[in-house]
Amino acid sequence: MSAESSLYFARTGETPQRVLTIRLGAVGDVLTTLPAIAALRRLLPNATIHHLVEEGAADVVSELPSLDDIIVVPRQQIMAELRRLKTKAARAMWSRLRAERYDLVVDFQNLLRSAVWTVATAAPHAIVRANWQEMSPLAFDFRVPCKPMSNVVQQHGNLLSVLSSDRAMPPLSACAPHITGAAWRSAAERLVALDVRAPYVVIAPGSRWPRRSLPHRLIEAGVRALRRAGVALLLVGGPSERGWLEALGHELRIPVSVDLTLKPLFAVIAGAAGIFCADSAPMHVADMLELPTTCVFGPSAPELYGPMFAPAVVVRDERYAGQHSFRGKDVDYFSGVGADRIERGIEQMLALPARAGAAESR
């Protein structure tokens, strides 16, 4: 990058040397920032770059080549203390961030909860989207316009236009989370234990938001199409989904894995021939791995949250196109999606060009 040509340099007269990026929240949300973090490293090859993340998603960015370190916010401890009117953990985190002496904060979150930590750093400069929420831009001096319904991956990348020599969004590409050798071995052991052999397709029908989880009839339709194709199947999910996924697996005679930690789960998905999923973290993992995908959207917009890089077939009830905030509404967002659309989507996915084998990506 030619620092003298960037908006940041024009305004500050310097190139940032110590940078903090922020994306708190769930695994899928943090995964969407990986292409922008990689692009930031290309823009600032000599800078020290840290990322602020909460405990549950720390493995997403751990050992990422683009980062020098990660800082984990102990959110559960902070919230537990606040309920007792205690602030020890929050004050310790505040002091830690202040001591790092960052030049710049890039806030991919755009919310008050992330803006609080930006204020804690006392960094002289910070970047956020201009279409702000919850008064967060009070802590920022660079406010970057973004198209409201553009994919969140692009929105994250667009923030970096402030640092780009041509003042445009830098090129973005898929960026897989780092998968350790131990994670590959754990994944292989799990597949052997479940007698799942390649080629296999991962089915991830659940979501942390229940209204996004796929209904039984659509899962059955996907299973029918996949079995016609002659591939092995594996149901995956988190520990909180154990009950209904194990019952589903027993009914449909599909092996189930619900207790893998993140890195081995990433490896299981990386070794698959494709994924059939809801709008959930496994979908974002598959996107960063450029894995053939059939994803079914309910109460969220694929324009915002759908795959950016993976060869994907997106299925949704078009009555809700352009809408993306339904958490509290008593609506079946999959009622307009027929089994035939799922089966066609699976067939289209399986016809997509095969990607390189997982072994080559290790």
C-alpha positions in Angstrom: 0.0 0.0 0.0 1.1 3.6 -0.7 0.4 5.1 2.7 0.6 8.6 1.4 -2.4 7.9 -0.9 -4.8 6.6 1.8 -7.5 8.6 3.4 -6.1 7.6 6.8 -2.7 9.1 6.0 -4.2 12.2 4.4 -6.1 12.9 7.7 -3.5 11.8 10.3 -0.1 12.1 8.5 0.9 8.7 9.6 0.5 4.9 9.0 -0.9 2.9 11.9 1.6 0.6 13.6 -0.6 -1.0 16.3 -4.2 -2.0 15.2 -7.0 -3.6 17.1 -9.9 -5.2 15.2 -13.1 -6.0 17.0 -15.8 -8.6 16.3 -17.5 -10.0 19.4 -20.5 -12.4 19.3 -21.1 -15.8 17.8 -18.9 -18.1 15.7 -20.6 -17.3 12.4 -20.3 -13.6 13.0 -16.6 -13.8 13.7 -16.0 -16.0 10.6 -17.4 -13.3 8.4 -14.5 -11.0 9.4 -11.7 -13.3 8.3 -11.4 -12.0 4.7 -11.2 -8.4 6.0 -8.6 -9.3 8.6 -6.5 -11.0 5.9 -6.9 -7.9 3.6 -5.9 -5.7 6.5 -2.7 -7.6 6.9 -1.9 -7.1 3.2 -2.5 -3.4 3.6 -0.4 -3.1 6.7 2.3 -5.9 6.4 4.5 -4.4 9.1 1.8 -3.4 11.7 1.0 -5.3 14.9 -2.6 -6.5 14.6 -4.7 -7.9 17.4 -8.3 -9.0 17.4 -10.8 -8.7 20.3 -13.2 -11.6 20.6 -15.4 -13.3 23.2 -14.6 -16.8 24.7 -17.0 -18.8 22.6 -15.5 -17.8 19.2 -11.9 -17.4 20.2 -10.9 -20.6 18.2 -12.1 -18.9 15.0 -9.2 -16.5 15.0 -6.6 -18.4 17.1 -3.4 -19.1 15.2 -4.6 -17.0 12.2 -1.5 -16.0 10.2 -2.8 -12.4 9.7 -3.0 -11.7 13.5 -0.2 -11.2 16.0 -2.4 -11.9 19.0 -6.0 -12.2 20.1 -7.5 -10.7 23.2 -10.4 -12.6 24.8 -13.2 -10.7 26.5 -14.4 -12.8 29.5 -18.0 -11.8 28.8 -19.7 -14.4 31.1 -17.5 -13.4 34.0 -18.1 -9.7 33.4 -21.9 -10.1 33.2 -21.9 -12.3 36.3 -20.0 -9.6 38.2 -22.1 -6.8 37.0 -25.2 -8.6 38.3 -23.5 -8.5 41.7 -22.5 -4.8 41.1 -18.9 -5.9 40.7 -16.5 -4.6 38.0 -13.2 -6.3 38.6 -13.1 -8.3 35.3 -14.3 -5.3 33.3 -11.7 -3.0 34.8 -9.0 -5.5 34.2 -9.9 -5.8 30.5 -10.2 -2.0 30.3 -6.7 -1.6 31.7 -5.3 -4.3 29.4 -6.6 -2.5 26.3 -5.4 0.9 27.5 -1.9 -0.5 28.0 -1.6 -1.8 24.4 -1.5 1.8 23.1 -3.2 1.1 19.8 -3.1 3.7 17.0 -6.2 2.5 15.3 -9.3 0.4 16.1 -11.4 -1.2 13.3 -14.8 -2.1 14.7 -16.5 -4.7 12.5 -19.4 -5.0 15.0 -20.9 -1.6 14.8 -22.7 -1.8 18.2 -22.4 -0.1 21.6 -20.9 -3.3 23.2 -17.9 -3.0 20.9 -17.7 0.8 21.0 -17.2 0.5 24.8 -14.0 -1.4 24.2 -12.9 1.1 21.5 -13.3 3.8 24.1 -11.3 1.7 26.5 -8.3 1.6 24.2 -8.0 5.4 24.1 -6.8 4.9 20.5 -6.6 8.2 18.6 -8.4 6.8 15.6 -11.2 4.3 14.9 -13.3 3.1 12.0 -16.9 2.1 11.9 -19.7 1.8 9.4 -21.6 5.1 8.9 -25.0 3.3 9.2 -24.4 3.0 12.9 -26.4 1.5 15.6 -26.8 2.2 19.3 -24.8 5.4 19.2 -21.6 3.5 18.6 -20.0 6.1 16.2 -19.6 8.5 19.2 -16.2 6.7 19.6 -15.1 6.8 16.0 -13.6 9.4 13.7 -13.7 7.4 10.4 -17.3 6.6 9.5 -17.5 4.6 6.2 -20.7 4.4 4.2 -21.8 0.9 3.3 -24.7 -0.4 1.2 -27.3 -1.5 3.8 -28.2 -4.8 2.1 -24.7 -5.7 0.9 -23.2 -8.9 2.3 -21.6 -8.4 5.7 -18.3 -9.8 4.4 -18.2 -6.9 1.9 -19.3 -4.4 4.6 -16.3 -5.5 6.8 -14.0 -5.1 3.8 -15.4 -1.8 2.9 -14.2 -0.3 6.2 -10.6 -0.9 5.0 -11.1 1.6 2.1 -9.8 4.2 4.7 -6.4 2.5 4.5 -6.4 1.6 0.8 -4.2 3.5 -1.6 -7.0 3.9 -4.1 -9.5 4.6 -1.3 -11.7 1.7 -2.4 -12.5 -1.6 -0.8 -9.4 -3.9 -1.1 -9.8 -7.3 -2.8 -11.4 -9.9 -0.6 -10.9 -13.7 -0.8 -12.1 -16.6 1.3 -10.0 -17.1 4.4 -10.3 -20.4 6.2 -9.7 -20.6 10.0 -6.5 -22.3 11.0 -7.0 -26.0 11.6 -4.4 -27.7 13.7 -2.9 -31.1 13.2 -4.6 -32.2 16.4 -8.0 -31.1 15.1 -7.5 -33.0 11.9 -6.7 -36.1 13.9 -9.7 -35.7 16.2 -11.9 -35.3 13.1 -10.5 -38.4 11.5 -11.0 -40.4 14.7 -14.6 -39.2 14.9 -15.4 -40.2 11.3 -13.9 -43.6 11.8 -15.9 -44.1 15.1 -19.1 -43.2 13.3 -18.2 -45.3 10.2 -18.5 -42.2 7.9 -16.4 -42.6 4.8 -15.7 -40.2 1.9 -17.4 -38.9 0.0 -19.7 -37.6 2.7 -21.9 -34.5 3.0 -22.4 -32.7 6.3 -26.0 -31.8 7.3 -26.2 -28.9 9.8 -29.9 -28.1 10.2 -29.7 -26.3 13.6 -29.0 -22.7 14.6 -28.5 -20.8 17.9 -31.7 -19.0 16.9 -34.4 -21.7 16.9 -36.5 -19.9 14.2 -33.6 -20.4 11.8 -33.4 -24.2 12.4 -34.7 -26.3 9.5 -38.1 -28.0 9.9 -38.2 -31.8 9.9 -39.9 -32.0 6.4 -37.1 -30.1 4.7 -34.4 -32.1 6.4 -36.1 -35.3 5.2 -36.2 -33.9 1.6 -32.5 -33.1 1.7 -31.7 -36.6 3.0 -33.7 -38.2 0.2 -31.8 -36.3 -2.4 -28.4 -37.0 -0.9 -29.1 -40.7 -0.5 -30.1 -40.9 -4.2 -26.7 -39.5 -4.9 -25.0 -42.3 -3.0 -23.0 -40.1 -0.6 -22.5 -40.8 3.1 -24.2 -38.4 5.6 -23.3 -36.9 8.9 -25.5 -34.7 11.1 -23.6 -32.1 13.1 -24.5 -29.5 15.7 -23.6 -28.1 19.1 -24.1 -29.7 22.5 -27.3 -27.6 23.1 -28.8 -29.4 20.1 -28.0 -32.9 21.2 -31.5 -34.0 22.1 -33.3 -33.2 18.9 -30.4 -34.0 16.6 -29.8 -37.5 18.2 -33.6 -38.2 17.9 -33.5 -37.1 14.2 -30.4 -39.1 13.5 -32.0 -42.2 15.0 -35.2 -41.7 13.0 -33.4 -41.1 9.7 -30.5 -43.6 10.4 -27.8 -40.9 10.1 -24.7 -40.8 12.4 -24.6 -37.7 14.6 -21.8 -35.6 16.1 -22.7 -32.9 18.5 -19.8 -32.6 20.9 -16.8 -31.7 18.8 -14.9 -28.5 19.7 -14.6 -25.9 17.0 -11.3 -26.8 15.4 -12.2 -30.5 14.9 -15.7 -29.5 13.7 -14.0 -27.2 11.1 -11.9 -30.2 10.0 -14.9 -32.4 9.6 -16.6 -29.8 7.4 -13.3 -29.2 5.5 -13.2 -32.9 4.6 -16.7 -33.0 3.3 -17.9 -33.0 -0.3 -20.6 -30.5 0.5 -22.9 -29.2 3.2 -26.7 -28.9 3.5 -27.4 -26.4 6.2 -29.4 -23.6 7.8 -28.2 -20.0 8.2 -25.7 -20.9 10.9 -22.0 -21.1 11.8 -21.3 -24.2 9.7 -22.6 -22.3 6.7 -20.0 -19.6 7.3 -17.3 -22.2 7.8 -18.2 -23.8 4.5 -18.1 -20.4 2.9 -14.5 -19.7 4.1 -13.6 -23.2 2.8 -15.3 -22.6 -0.5 -17.3 -25.8 0.0 -20.3 -26.6 -2.2 -23.3 -25.6 -0.2 -27.1 -25.8 -0.1 -28.3 -23.3 2.5 -31.9 -22.7 3.5 -32.8 -19.3 4.9 -35.7 -18.5 7.2 -35.8 -15.2 9.2 -32.6 -13.6 7.8 -31.6 -12.3 4.4 -29.1 -14.2 2.3 -28.2 -10.9 0.6 -26.7 -9.9 4.0 -25.6 -13.2 5.5 -25.4 -15.7 2.7 -22.2 -17.3 1.3 -19.8 -15.0 -0.5 -17.2 -17.4 -1.8 -18.6 -20.9 -1.8 -20.4 -22.4 -4.8 -23.8 -22.2 -3.2 -27.5 -22.8 -3.9 -29.6 -20.6 -1.7 -33.2 -21.5 -0.9 -35.7 -19.2 0.9 -39.3 -18.2 1.0 -39.3 -15.3 -1.4 -42.2 -13.6 0.6 -39.6 -12.5 3.1 -37.0 -11.3 0.6 -35.3 -8.1 1.7 -36.3 -8.6 5.4 -33.9 -9.8 8.0 -35.2 -9.1 11.6 -37.8 -11.5 12.8 -36.6 -12.9 16.1 -39.7 -12.1 18.1 -42.4 -12.9 15.5 -44.6 -16.0 15.6 -44.2 -16.9 11.9 -43.1 -20.1 10.1 -40.5 -18.7 7.8 -40.1 -22.0 5.9 -43.8 -22.5 5.1 -43.4 -21.4 1.5 -40.4 -23.7 0.8 -41.5 -27.0 -0.6 -39.6 -30.3 -0.4 -39.1 -30.2 -4.2 -37.1 -27.0 -3.9 -34.8 -28.6 -1.4 -34.3 -31.7 -3.5 -33.5 -29.5 -6.6 -31.1 -27.5 -4.5 -29.2 -30.6 -3.4 -29.0 -31.9 -7.0 -27.7 -28.5 -8.2 -25.1 -28.4 -5.4 -23.9 -31.9 -6.2 -23.5 -30.9 -9.8 -21.2 -28.0 -9.0 -17.5 -28.4 -9.9 -15.6 -30.4 -7.4 -13.1 -28.5 -5.3 -9.6 -29.6 -4.3 -9.6 -32.4 -1.7 -9.4 -31.5 2.0 -6.0 -33.2 2.3 -4.6 -30.6 0.0 -5.8 -27.8 2.2 -4.0 -28.9 5.3 
